[in-house]
């Protein structure tokens, strides 16, 4: 593809840059905004920033105008993200809402539901979480055991979800359940959306090593929801979930700071025993590696955006971006702490360079190698669906879910 802006794209870039200059805070002036993703003060600031973007016409850029979007293109969204990266904005707590829930709703919801839910989500009035993973079903999502049982025009849900990011502040959720335990594991699933204030939902934050609680365990006890909140056909929840997961990997290929820009800035600021860190050959070698990886991820994302702009569904190649980005962020965080020498152990934002960005990211980053699919799952997807290598044997193939024994399910299908 041609990476130079067309005249129309250049015009949009100028519009976005002008709006951000008027409404945003340059990154150099405030590094603290992008650090602590589990900080409870992030939510109101993120809502405020998202509302500004919506009013300015920069939320849901590629979505139809009738649902509150701009009616633009996927590449315009990429352009805005590029320009926004120059500003100190709150952590993106809307990645599940905009990147996963909205595409799924637009594909499977009724017209009335789209009109009600999508604009409210784009404004930031509704924040969504993703009730997918369970204690025994993470990478092997199709092994989930949360039950949904039909009761007239309603469904009654019982089960447990875990590692649910943002559930403690989410307004709504997308949910995958097992509605038919006698079907094979991929065929007995049904997909819903629900209000997180529905009676029977118990959210328990999980305290992380960073000191914050970004994700949670969620218990659902006799949660009753109407059949009108089902997305897709009964028993076809896996196909709906695939739509969500493919969009998730597009969204998750771009990880929060620190990225190349932040480690490059730190190397410019710090001195080693031999002089400025930026002049050290070993440091420059690492910076070159991360620049190449960062650019590679950007190009993969742009390729995916181009395909999506043609109406195609995101493909398995997005697993490359997710896999590389997760490793890169962890490596950058550790290297940044090493550059700080003894100061690398200081987690206090006021006393550490760049508001302890690297220290907090180091504690948080291992989780990103599990979220949205483990490293092993990503490698399996790439091996089987991109490189067309032989699939791993499956002991659970064609076996009804209620006949499966522990340890026989295959991870990462």
N, C-alpha and C positions, 0 to 999 in steps of 0.2 A: 504494500500500500504506500501511498505518497504521504510522508510525514509533515510536509509543509502545509500550513493553513491555506485553505481556499479563501477567496475574498470574503465569503460569507462567514467562515470560521474566524478569520482575522477580525471581522467586525464584532462577532460575538465575544472574542477574547478581550477586545478593547472595552466592550461594555462591562464584562465581568470584572476586569481589572479596575475600572473606574468605580464600580459599586463597592468592591472590596476595599479600595483605598479610602472611600468615604465612611464605610461602616466597620471595617476590621482594624485590628491592632497588629502592626508589623511584628513578625516573629522575634526579631532582635530586642524589641522593647519589653517583651513579657514571655519568658520561656515556661512559666509555671502552669499555663493553661493546659498543656498537653502531657502532664506527667502522671497524676494519680487517678487512674481510671475507676478505681473503687471508691474514691472520695465522695461522700454524700452531697457535697456542695456542687459536684459536677452537674447533677440533673437539672436544677433550675437554670444554670448558666447555659447548658446545652439546649434546653427548651427555648430560651430567649434568643440564642443565636439562630436556631432553626426557624423560629417564627420570623425573624428578620429576613432570612433567605426566602421564605415563602412569600412574604410581602414584596420582596424585590424580584420575584419570578425565578429564583434559583434553587427551589426545592422541587424535586421531581421533574427535572429539566426535560427528560425524554418521554415523559408520560403525557397522555392525551389531556387537552385543556378541559374537557368535560369532567375530569376527575381531579382537577386542581393542579395539573401539571402545566408545563410550558408549551408542550407540543413540539419540542425540539428533537435533537438527535442524540444518540449515545455518545458520539464523539464530542458534542457540546458539553455533555456531562464530564467527560475526561478533561476537556479544556478548563472547565470551571474548577475541577479538583486540582489541576496543576497550578492554577492561579491561587487557589485557596491555601495551598501548601506553603505559601510565603507568609502566612499570617498565623498568629497564636490564637487558635480557636479551641474550644472545649473538646475533649475526646468525643469521638463519634458514637454516641449511645443509640443512634438510629440505624445502625447497619443492619440489624435484624428487621426492624420495621420497614425500612425502605428497600433493602436489598433482598429480603427473603419473603416477608409477609405480603408486601404489595404485589410482587410478580405472581405469587401464588393466588392471591385474591383476583387479580386481573384475568387469570387463566380459568379459575374454577367457580368464582362467586357469581351470584345472580346480579343483574343490573342494579337492582335496588340496593343490594349489599355493597357493591362497588361505589355507588353514589354516596352512601352513608359512611363507609369505612376509609376509603382511600384518601379523600381530602383531609379528613381529621388526622390521619396518619402523617400526611405530608406536612401539615401545619405543625406537627409536634404535639398536638393535643392528646393523641393516643400513642403510647410507646408499647411495642410488642416484645414478647419473649418467645422462646422456642422450646416447647415441652416435648423433647425428643428423647434424649439419652436417659438411661436408667442404670441402676447399680449393676445389672447383669446384661445390659444392652447399650454399649457405647459405640465402638467402631462397628459392631454387628447390630445395627439399628433394627434390622428385621427380627431380631431375637427378643424384642420388647414384650413385656407381660402385662402392662396396664390394660385392664379390661373395659370394654364398652358393651353394655347390654341394652338391647332395645326394650323400651317400655312404652307402648302406645306411640305417641308422637314425640316422645323424648328418648334420650339415651342416658344411662346411669354409668358414671365413670368411677372406677376404683383402681388405685395403683400409686406408684411412686416414680418421680422423675428426679434427676440429679444433674449437677453442673449447669443449672439453668441460669445463664447470664442475664442479669437485670430483672429477675423475677420479683425482687423486693420493691422495685419501683414501676414495674410494667403495669399498663392498664388492660392489655389484652394479650392473648397467646394463641399460637398455632399448636395443635396437639395431634399426635399419632397414637392410636390405640389398637389393641387386638380385639376384633369383634367376632372372630370365628376361630377358636383354638383347634378345630378339627381340620382346617385347611393347612396347606404347607405354609411355611412361615411368611413368605412374601405375598401370599394371596389372602390372608385373613386379617388384613389391616384396614382401618377406616380413619379418615382424617377429619378434624374439626377445627373451628376457631371458637374462643370463649372469652368472656369477661373475667379478669382475674379477681374480681370481687364476688364471683359466684359462690354461694354457700358450699362449704366442704373443702375449700382450697386452703391449705396451710403451707406458708412459705417460711423456710428456715434458712437464713443466711449462713454460709460457710466462711469462717474466718480464715483468711489466707496468710501466708508467711509475711507478706508485705504489710500486714496490719489492717488491711481493708477487706471488705466482703463484696466481691464483684459478682459471684455466682452463688447458687442456692440449691438446696434440695426442696422439692415440692411434693406434698402428699395430697392426694385426691381421694376423698372419702364420700361416697354416694353423691358425687357431683352430678347434678341433673341439668342437661342442656337440650334444647329442642333440636329436632332433626333438621330444621332449617339452617342450623349452623354447621352442617356437614359440608365438606368440600370434596367433590368427586363422588363416585358411586360407592356404595357399601362394598367392602372387600377389596377396593381398588386404591387404598390409601398409599400403597407403596409407590404407585405412579405419581401421585400428587407429591409425595415426599421427595421423589427424584427431582421434580421441578424446583422444590425449595433448596435441595442440597446442591444442585448445579449452580443455582444463583448464589448460594452461600460461598462456594469456592471462588466465584468471581469476586465477591465482596471480601473474602478473607485473604486473597492473594496480596492485598495491600495492607501491611501491618502498621500499627501506630508507632510513633517515635520511640526510641531513636532509630533513625535511618541514616543514609549516607550523609545528608546535609548536617545532621547533628554531630556525627563523629568527626567530620571534616572541620566543623567549627571548633570542636573541643581541641583537636590537634593543633589548630592555629593559636589557641589560647595558652596551652600548657608548655612548659619547658621540661626537658629531661636533663640528665647529667651531662649529656653531650651537646645540649643546646635546644632550640625550639623543636618540639615534637614533629612539626610538619616537615622539617628538613631531614628527619631520620629516614634512612632508606627502607628499613624494615616497616616503619609506620606507613610510608608512602606505598609500599607493596600491598599492605592490607587495605589501604584506602582504594587502590586501583581495583582490587578484587571485589570490594563491595560496590564500587561504582558500576562495574560490569554486571554484577548480579542485579542491582537496582534497575539498570537500564533494560536488562533482559526481562525482568518481571513486568516493567512498563510496556514493553513491546508485546508480550503475551497477552496482557490485559487489553491492549488496543486491538489486537487480532480478534480477541473474543468479542469486544464491543462492535467491531466491524461485522462479525458474523451475526450478532444479535440484532444489529440495525437492519439486516436482511431478513429478519424474522426467524432466524435459526435459534435452537435451544443451546445454551452453553454446553460445551463438550468436556470430555474427560481431561483434555490438555490443561485445563485450569488447575489441575492438581499440581502441576509443575510450579506455578507461582506460589501456591500455598506452602508446598514443601520447602522451597528455597527461602521464602520470606521468613518462615518460622526459625530456621537455622540461622539466618543472617541476623535477625534481631537479637537472638541470644548471644551470638559471637560479638556483635557490636557492643552490646551492653557490658560484657565481660572485659573486652579490650579497653573500653572507656574507663572502667574502674581501675584497670591495670595502669593506664596512663596517669591516673591521679595518684598513684603510689599509695601511701598510707591514707590519704584522703578518700580513697575508694571505698572505705568501709563506712563512711559517714552518710547516713540516710536522711539527716535533717536538711530540708529544702533550703533553709536560710544560710546554711554553712557550707554547702557543697556547690561546685560549679554546675550551672544549668539546672538549678533547683533539684538536684539529686535525681535527674532524669534517668541516668544510666543505672544507678543503684536500684531504683524502683522497677525498672524494666527487667533487670537481671532476676529479681525475685519473681516477677510475673511471667516472664517469657517461656519457662518450661511448659506452662499450661497451653500456650499457643501451638505446641507440637502435638497436642491431644485434641484441642477444640477443632471442630469442622472436619474431623478425620485425623487419625494418628499418622505418623510418618510411615508406618508399615502399610496402612491402608492406602495412602497416596501412592506408594511404590507399587502396590498390587494393581491399582487402577491404571497406572501408566504402563505397567508391564503387559497387562491383559487387554486393555482397551485402546491403547495408543500403539504399542509395539507388537500387538497380536501374538504375544507369547502364550504357551499353553496355560490354561486355567488350572488352578490348584484343585485337587480332588475335593469333593464335598460329600461328607457322610450324611448330611441332612437333606440332600436333594430328594424331592418327591415324597418326603416323610411328613405326615401331619404334625403340626406343632406340638400337640399334646402328647405325642409319642416320643418326642425328642428327649434324650438324656443329657444331663449336664456334661459339657465337654465335647459334644458332637457337632455343635454348630460351628460354621466357618466364619471367621472374623473378616469384616470388610467387604462383603459381597456387594 
